[in-house]
């Protein structure tokens, strides 16, 4: 149905936005990466917890680590861990624990 297709496209768009922000972080454009990840995460928080919410939070944690902000990095990793557990994603749960 059209609704299912739009939902699928929203998931893909969010995933691409996360990947783009992660790439920016790896290029040293940390603040831009955080801005984009925050925007994606805010839109995902309006939905039930899913693996994309965990991925966005954990990606934000990684950027905060590279900025030296350990407190915010831990907060975002913990947020990602909670989201991963709520949606049953063992993969993202493991990534959060590593972060």
Phi and psi in radians as a Rosetta constraint file:
Dihedral C 1 N 2 CA 2 C 2 CIRCULARHARMONIC -1.121 0.35
Dihedral N 2 CA 2 C 2 N 3 CIRCULARHARMONIC -0.649 0.35
Dihedral C 2 N 3 CA 3 C 3 CIRCULARHARMONIC -1.125 0.35
Dihedral N 3 CA 3 C 3 N 4 CIRCULARHARMONIC -0.752 0.35
Dihedral C 3 N 4 CA 4 C 4 CIRCULARHARMONIC -1.133 0.35
Dihedral N 4 CA 4 C 4 N 5 CIRCULARHARMONIC -0.677 0.35
Dihedral C 4 N 5 CA 5 C 5 CIRCULARHARMONIC -1.120 0.35
Dihedral N 5 CA 5 C 5 N 6 CIRCULARHARMONIC -0.764 0.35
Dihedral C 5 N 6 CA 6 C 6 CIRCULARHARMONIC -1.115 0.35
Dihedral N 6 CA 6 C 6 N 7 CIRCULARHARMONIC -0.705 0.35
Dihedral C 6 N 7 CA 7 C 7 CIRCULARHARMONIC -1.076 0.35
Dihedral N 7 CA 7 C 7 N 8 CIRCULARHARMONIC -0.740 0.35
Dihedral C 7 N 8 CA 8 C 8 CIRCULARHARMONIC -1.105 0.35
Dihedral N 8 CA 8 C 8 N 9 CIRCULARHARMONIC -0.722 0.35
Dihedral C 8 N 9 CA 9 C 9 CIRCULARHARMONIC -1.173 0.35
Dihedral N 9 CA 9 C 9 N 10 CIRCULARHARMONIC -0.616 0.35
Dihedral C 9 N 10 CA 10 C 10 CIRCULARHARMONIC -1.098 0.35
Dihedral N 10 CA 10 C 10 N 11 CIRCULARHARMONIC -0.744 0.35
Dihedral C 10 N 11 CA 11 C 11 CIRCULARHARMONIC -1.093 0.35
Dihedral N 11 CA 11 C 11 N 12 CIRCULARHARMONIC -0.782 0.35
Dihedral C 11 N 12 CA 12 C 12 CIRCULARHARMONIC -1.124 0.35
Dihedral N 12 CA 12 C 12 N 13 CIRCULARHARMONIC -0.697 0.35
Dihedral C 12 N 13 CA 13 C 13 CIRCULARHARMONIC -1.112 0.35
Dihedral N 13 CA 13 C 13 N 14 CIRCULARHARMONIC -0.761 0.35
Dihedral C 13 N 14 CA 14 C 14 CIRCULARHARMONIC -1.093 0.35
Dihedral N 14 CA 14 C 14 N 15 CIRCULARHARMONIC -0.723 0.35
Dihedral C 14 N 15 CA 15 C 15 CIRCULARHARMONIC -1.094 0.35
Dihedral N 15 CA 15 C 15 N 16 CIRCULARHARMONIC -0.768 0.35
Dihedral C 15 N 16 CA 16 C 16 CIRCULARHARMONIC -1.120 0.35
Dihedral N 16 CA 16 C 16 N 17 CIRCULARHARMONIC -0.656 0.35
Dihedral C 16 N 17 CA 17 C 17 CIRCULARHARMONIC -1.137 0.35
Dihedral N 17 CA 17 C 17 N 18 CIRCULARHARMONIC -0.683 0.35
Dihedral C 17 N 18 CA 18 C 18 CIRCULARHARMONIC -1.123 0.35
Dihedral N 18 CA 18 C 18 N 19 CIRCULARHARMONIC -0.821 0.35
Dihedral C 18 N 19 CA 19 C 19 CIRCULARHARMONIC -1.055 0.35
Dihedral N 19 CA 19 C 19 N 20 CIRCULARHARMONIC -0.710 0.35
Dihedral C 19 N 20 CA 20 C 20 CIRCULARHARMONIC -1.100 0.35
Dihedral N 20 CA 20 C 20 N 21 CIRCULARHARMONIC -0.763 0.35
Dihedral C 20 N 21 CA 21 C 21 CIRCULARHARMONIC -1.150 0.35
Dihedral N 21 CA 21 C 21 N 22 CIRCULARHARMONIC -0.693 0.35
Dihedral C 21 N 22 CA 22 C 22 CIRCULARHARMONIC -1.077 0.35
Dihedral N 22 CA 22 C 22 N 23 CIRCULARHARMONIC -0.724 0.35
Dihedral C 22 N 23 CA 23 C 23 CIRCULARHARMONIC -1.091 0.35
Dihedral N 23 CA 23 C 23 N 24 CIRCULARHARMONIC -0.706 0.35
Dihedral C 23 N 24 CA 24 C 24 CIRCULARHARMONIC -1.074 0.35
Dihedral N 24 CA 24 C 24 N 25 CIRCULARHARMONIC -0.726 0.35
Dihedral C 24 N 25 CA 25 C 25 CIRCULARHARMONIC -1.074 0.35
Dihedral N 25 CA 25 C 25 N 26 CIRCULARHARMONIC -0.707 0.35
Dihedral C 25 N 26 CA 26 C 26 CIRCULARHARMONIC -1.222 0.35
Dihedral N 26 CA 26 C 26 N 27 CIRCULARHARMONIC -0.356 0.35
Dihedral C 26 N 27 CA 27 C 27 CIRCULARHARMONIC -1.530 0.35
Dihedral N 27 CA 27 C 27 N 28 CIRCULARHARMONIC 0.031 0.35
Dihedral C 27 N 28 CA 28 C 28 CIRCULARHARMONIC 1.523 0.35
Dihedral N 28 CA 28 C 28 N 29 CIRCULARHARMONIC 0.145 0.35
Dihedral C 28 N 29 CA 29 C 29 CIRCULARHARMONIC -1.685 0.35
Dihedral N 29 CA 29 C 29 N 30 CIRCULARHARMONIC 1.088 0.35
Dihedral C 29 N 30 CA 30 C 30 CIRCULARHARMONIC -1.086 0.35
Dihedral N 30 CA 30 C 30 N 31 CIRCULARHARMONIC -0.785 0.35
Dihedral C 30 N 31 CA 31 C 31 CIRCULARHARMONIC -1.137 0.35
Dihedral N 31 CA 31 C 31 N 32 CIRCULARHARMONIC -0.697 0.35
Dihedral C 31 N 32 CA 32 C 32 CIRCULARHARMONIC -1.119 0.35
Dihedral N 32 CA 32 C 32 N 33 CIRCULARHARMONIC -0.700 0.35
Dihedral C 32 N 33 CA 33 C 33 CIRCULARHARMONIC -1.077 0.35
Dihedral N 33 CA 33 C 33 N 34 CIRCULARHARMONIC -0.793 0.35
Dihedral C 33 N 34 CA 34 C 34 CIRCULARHARMONIC -1.094 0.35
Dihedral N 34 CA 34 C 34 N 35 CIRCULARHARMONIC -0.724 0.35
Dihedral C 34 N 35 CA 35 C 35 CIRCULARHARMONIC -1.044 0.35
Dihedral N 35 CA 35 C 35 N 36 CIRCULARHARMONIC -0.792 0.35
Dihedral C 35 N 36 CA 36 C 36 CIRCULARHARMONIC -1.208 0.35
Dihedral N 36 CA 36 C 36 N 37 CIRCULARHARMONIC -0.732 0.35
Dihedral C 36 N 37 CA 37 C 37 CIRCULARHARMONIC -1.125 0.35
Dihedral N 37 CA 37 C 37 N 38 CIRCULARHARMONIC -0.673 0.35
Dihedral C 37 N 38 CA 38 C 38 CIRCULARHARMONIC -1.074 0.35
Dihedral N 38 CA 38 C 38 N 39 CIRCULARHARMONIC -0.747 0.35
Dihedral C 38 N 39 CA 39 C 39 CIRCULARHARMONIC -1.094 0.35
Dihedral N 39 CA 39 C 39 N 40 CIRCULARHARMONIC -0.804 0.35
Dihedral C 39 N 40 CA 40 C 40 CIRCULARHARMONIC -1.118 0.35
Dihedral N 40 CA 40 C 40 N 41 CIRCULARHARMONIC -0.798 0.35
Dihedral C 40 N 41 CA 41 C 41 CIRCULARHARMONIC -1.065 0.35
Dihedral N 41 CA 41 C 41 N 42 CIRCULARHARMONIC -0.731 0.35
Dihedral C 41 N 42 CA 42 C 42 CIRCULARHARMONIC -1.035 0.35
Dihedral N 42 CA 42 C 42 N 43 CIRCULARHARMONIC -0.727 0.35
Dihedral C 42 N 43 CA 43 C 43 CIRCULARHARMONIC -1.210 0.35
Dihedral N 43 CA 43 C 43 N 44 CIRCULARHARMONIC -0.606 0.35
Dihedral C 43 N 44 CA 44 C 44 CIRCULARHARMONIC -1.272 0.35
Dihedral N 44 CA 44 C 44 N 45 CIRCULARHARMONIC -0.498 0.35
Dihedral C 44 N 45 CA 45 C 45 CIRCULARHARMONIC -1.195 0.35
Dihedral N 45 CA 45 C 45 N 46 CIRCULARHARMONIC -0.258 0.35
Dihedral C 45 N 46 CA 46 C 46 CIRCULARHARMONIC -1.344 0.35
Dihedral N 46 CA 46 C 46 N 47 CIRCULARHARMONIC -0.255 0.35
Dihedral C 46 N 47 CA 47 C 47 CIRCULARHARMONIC -1.789 0.35
Dihedral N 47 CA 47 C 47 N 48 CIRCULARHARMONIC 2.908 0.35
Dihedral C 47 N 48 CA 48 C 48 CIRCULARHARMONIC -1.055 0.35
Dihedral N 48 CA 48 C 48 N 49 CIRCULARHARMONIC 2.650 0.35
Dihedral C 48 N 49 CA 49 C 49 CIRCULARHARMONIC -0.930 0.35
Dihedral N 49 CA 49 C 49 N 50 CIRCULARHARMONIC 2.379 0.35
Dihedral C 49 N 50 CA 50 C 50 CIRCULARHARMONIC -2.591 0.35
Dihedral N 50 CA 50 C 50 N 51 CIRCULARHARMONIC 3.097 0.35
Dihedral C 50 N 51 CA 51 C 51 CIRCULARHARMONIC -1.161 0.35
Dihedral N 51 CA 51 C 51 N 52 CIRCULARHARMONIC -0.455 0.35
Dihedral C 51 N 52 CA 52 C 52 CIRCULARHARMONIC -1.190 0.35
Dihedral N 52 CA 52 C 52 N 53 CIRCULARHARMONIC -0.641 0.35
Dihedral C 52 N 53 CA 53 C 53 CIRCULARHARMONIC -1.092 0.35
Dihedral N 53 CA 53 C 53 N 54 CIRCULARHARMONIC -0.767 0.35
Dihedral C 53 N 54 CA 54 C 54 CIRCULARHARMONIC -1.083 0.35
Dihedral N 54 CA 54 C 54 N 55 CIRCULARHARMONIC -0.775 0.35
Dihedral C 54 N 55 CA 55 C 55 CIRCULARHARMONIC -1.088 0.35
Dihedral N 55 CA 55 C 55 N 56 CIRCULARHARMONIC -0.723 0.35
Dihedral C 55 N 56 CA 56 C 56 CIRCULARHARMONIC -1.141 0.35
Dihedral N 56 CA 56 C 56 N 57 CIRCULARHARMONIC -0.780 0.35
Dihedral C 56 N 57 CA 57 C 57 CIRCULARHARMONIC -1.127 0.35
Dihedral N 57 CA 57 C 57 N 58 CIRCULARHARMONIC -0.764 0.35
Dihedral C 57 N 58 CA 58 C 58 CIRCULARHARMONIC -1.182 0.35
Dihedral N 58 CA 58 C 58 N 59 CIRCULARHARMONIC -0.640 0.35
Dihedral C 58 N 59 CA 59 C 59 CIRCULARHARMONIC -1.136 0.35
Dihedral N 59 CA 59 C 59 N 60 CIRCULARHARMONIC -0.662 0.35
Dihedral C 59 N 60 CA 60 C 60 CIRCULARHARMONIC -1.119 0.35
Dihedral N 60 CA 60 C 60 N 61 CIRCULARHARMONIC -0.670 0.35
Dihedral C 60 N 61 CA 61 C 61 CIRCULARHARMONIC -1.035 0.35
Dihedral N 61 CA 61 C 61 N 62 CIRCULARHARMONIC -0.744 0.35
Dihedral C 61 N 62 CA 62 C 62 CIRCULARHARMONIC -1.092 0.35
Dihedral N 62 CA 62 C 62 N 63 CIRCULARHARMONIC -0.729 0.35
Dihedral C 62 N 63 CA 63 C 63 CIRCULARHARMONIC -1.147 0.35
Dihedral N 63 CA 63 C 63 N 64 CIRCULARHARMONIC -0.720 0.35
Dihedral C 63 N 64 CA 64 C 64 CIRCULARHARMONIC -1.109 0.35
Dihedral N 64 CA 64 C 64 N 65 CIRCULARHARMONIC -0.602 0.35
Dihedral C 64 N 65 CA 65 C 65 CIRCULARHARMONIC -1.076 0.35
Dihedral N 65 CA 65 C 65 N 66 CIRCULARHARMONIC -0.795 0.35
Dihedral C 65 N 66 CA 66 C 66 CIRCULARHARMONIC -1.169 0.35
Dihedral N 66 CA 66 C 66 N 67 CIRCULARHARMONIC -0.433 0.35
Dihedral C 66 N 67 CA 67 C 67 CIRCULARHARMONIC -1.459 0.35
Dihedral N 67 CA 67 C 67 N 68 CIRCULARHARMONIC -0.165 0.35
Dihedral C 67 N 68 CA 68 C 68 CIRCULARHARMONIC 1.475 0.35
Dihedral N 68 CA 68 C 68 N 69 CIRCULARHARMONIC 0.208 0.35
Dihedral C 68 N 69 CA 69 C 69 CIRCULARHARMONIC -1.645 0.35
Dihedral N 69 CA 69 C 69 N 70 CIRCULARHARMONIC 1.457 0.35
Dihedral C 69 N 70 CA 70 C 70 CIRCULARHARMONIC -1.163 0.35
Dihedral N 70 CA 70 C 70 N 71 CIRCULARHARMONIC -0.612 0.35
Dihedral C 70 N 71 CA 71 C 71 CIRCULARHARMONIC -1.130 0.35
Dihedral N 71 CA 71 C 71 N 72 CIRCULARHARMONIC -0.849 0.35
Dihedral C 71 N 72 CA 72 C 72 CIRCULARHARMONIC -1.207 0.35
Dihedral N 72 CA 72 C 72 N 73 CIRCULARHARMONIC -0.591 0.35
Dihedral C 72 N 73 CA 73 C 73 CIRCULARHARMONIC -1.085 0.35
Dihedral N 73 CA 73 C 73 N 74 CIRCULARHARMONIC -0.771 0.35
Dihedral C 73 N 74 CA 74 C 74 CIRCULARHARMONIC -1.145 0.35
Dihedral N 74 CA 74 C 74 N 75 CIRCULARHARMONIC -0.700 0.35
Dihedral C 74 N 75 CA 75 C 75 CIRCULARHARMONIC -1.084 0.35
Dihedral N 75 CA 75 C 75 N 76 CIRCULARHARMONIC -0.762 0.35
Dihedral C 75 N 76 CA 76 C 76 CIRCULARHARMONIC -1.236 0.35
Dihedral N 76 CA 76 C 76 N 77 CIRCULARHARMONIC -0.655 0.35
Dihedral C 76 N 77 CA 77 C 77 CIRCULARHARMONIC -1.115 0.35
Dihedral N 77 CA 77 C 77 N 78 CIRCULARHARMONIC -0.705 0.35
Dihedral C 77 N 78 CA 78 C 78 CIRCULARHARMONIC -1.145 0.35
Dihedral N 78 CA 78 C 78 N 79 CIRCULARHARMONIC -0.722 0.35
Dihedral C 78 N 79 CA 79 C 79 CIRCULARHARMONIC -1.066 0.35
Dihedral N 79 CA 79 C 79 N 80 CIRCULARHARMONIC -0.761 0.35
Dihedral C 79 N 80 CA 80 C 80 CIRCULARHARMONIC -1.105 0.35
Dihedral N 80 CA 80 C 80 N 81 CIRCULARHARMONIC -0.676 0.35
Dihedral C 80 N 81 CA 81 C 81 CIRCULARHARMONIC -1.084 0.35
Dihedral N 81 CA 81 C 81 N 82 CIRCULARHARMONIC -0.791 0.35
Dihedral C 81 N 82 CA 82 C 82 CIRCULARHARMONIC -1.086 0.35
Dihedral N 82 CA 82 C 82 N 83 CIRCULARHARMONIC -0.794 0.35
Dihedral C 82 N 83 CA 83 C 83 CIRCULARHARMONIC -1.081 0.35
Dihedral N 83 CA 83 C 83 N 84 CIRCULARHARMONIC -0.752 0.35
Dihedral C 83 N 84 CA 84 C 84 CIRCULARHARMONIC -1.084 0.35
Dihedral N 84 CA 84 C 84 N 85 CIRCULARHARMONIC -0.748 0.35
Dihedral C 84 N 85 CA 85 C 85 CIRCULARHARMONIC -1.173 0.35
Dihedral N 85 CA 85 C 85 N 86 CIRCULARHARMONIC -0.682 0.35
Dihedral C 85 N 86 CA 86 C 86 CIRCULARHARMONIC -1.126 0.35
Dihedral N 86 CA 86 C 86 N 87 CIRCULARHARMONIC -0.607 0.35
Dihedral C 86 N 87 CA 87 C 87 CIRCULARHARMONIC -1.681 0.35
Dihedral N 87 CA 87 C 87 N 88 CIRCULARHARMONIC -0.043 0.35
Dihedral C 87 N 88 CA 88 C 88 CIRCULARHARMONIC 1.382 0.35
Dihedral N 88 CA 88 C 88 N 89 CIRCULARHARMONIC 0.443 0.35
Dihedral C 88 N 89 CA 89 C 89 CIRCULARHARMONIC -1.609 0.35
Dihedral N 89 CA 89 C 89 N 90 CIRCULARHARMONIC 1.747 0.35
Dihedral C 89 N 90 CA 90 C 90 CIRCULARHARMONIC -1.177 0.35
Dihedral N 90 CA 90 C 90 N 91 CIRCULARHARMONIC -0.564 0.35
Dihedral C 90 N 91 CA 91 C 91 CIRCULARHARMONIC -1.051 0.35
Dihedral N 91 CA 91 C 91 N 92 CIRCULARHARMONIC -0.931 0.35
Dihedral C 91 N 92 CA 92 C 92 CIRCULARHARMONIC -1.233 0.35
Dihedral N 92 CA 92 C 92 N 93 CIRCULARHARMONIC -0.474 0.35
Dihedral C 92 N 93 CA 93 C 93 CIRCULARHARMONIC -1.087 0.35
Dihedral N 93 CA 93 C 93 N 94 CIRCULARHARMONIC -0.784 0.35
Dihedral C 93 N 94 CA 94 C 94 CIRCULARHARMONIC -1.126 0.35
Dihedral N 94 CA 94 C 94 N 95 CIRCULARHARMONIC -0.729 0.35
Dihedral C 94 N 95 CA 95 C 95 CIRCULARHARMONIC -1.086 0.35
Dihedral N 95 CA 95 C 95 N 96 CIRCULARHARMONIC -0.733 0.35
Dihedral C 95 N 96 CA 96 C 96 CIRCULARHARMONIC -1.088 0.35
Dihedral N 96 CA 96 C 96 N 97 CIRCULARHARMONIC -0.709 0.35
Dihedral C 96 N 97 CA 97 C 97 CIRCULARHARMONIC -1.186 0.35
Dihedral N 97 CA 97 C 97 N 98 CIRCULARHARMONIC -0.551 0.35
Dihedral C 97 N 98 CA 98 C 98 CIRCULARHARMONIC -1.237 0.35
Dihedral N 98 CA 98 C 98 N 99 CIRCULARHARMONIC -0.662 0.35
